[in-house]
Amino acid sequence: MLWRVRDGARTQEDGEHDGRITRMGLSSEGQRLASASTDGTVRLWDVRMKSPDPIVITNGTSIWDVKFSPDSRWFVCSGSGSGQMRDARSGALIKSLPLNQFVTRVDVSPDGRRVVACGEEGRTIVWDTETGAPLFAPIESDRADYVQFSRDGRWRYAPQIAGRC
């Protein structure tokens, strides 16, 4: 469901998720909204339209995270076994970023050149967005629930469970 901030009017009624919404991402230019859900879908909305039918994308049984690239041309979503880079207008798959476990969180570097993802079994991988290739060997640890690039893109943050780094 979407509401306008200025007056609280409801603007979305169609295309609602069947499961709980886990994350929402807004494109940098403010024209696209992606909502991720436990129903296994990402719904891509054009927020300028009064009652749009969203583009529906699936990536497994549950999707926990979604982030837009800095230029808003693509987004990345989590899911079963891989992250996926998708076109922000059509939802078409651009690249699959394999993690080989359920992906809990994703992030895009501030320059859009890298994507990081972590999984429920503790694997974290950073990929080059141009080639889709991992930039170095996977980092293995306890369960990883969160990753984020620093604002300058030089570091990534991944808190660890049970004190392991």
Buried (B, 14 or more C-beta within 10 A) or exposed (E): EBEEEEEEEEBBEEBEBEBEBBBBBBBEEEBBBBBBBBBBBBBBBEBEEEEBEBBBBBBBEBBBBBBBBBEBBBBBBBBBBBBBBBBBBEBEEBBBBBBEBBBBBBBBBBEBBBBBBBBBBBBBBBBBBEEBEBEEEBBEBEBBBEBBBEEEBEEBEBEBEEEEE
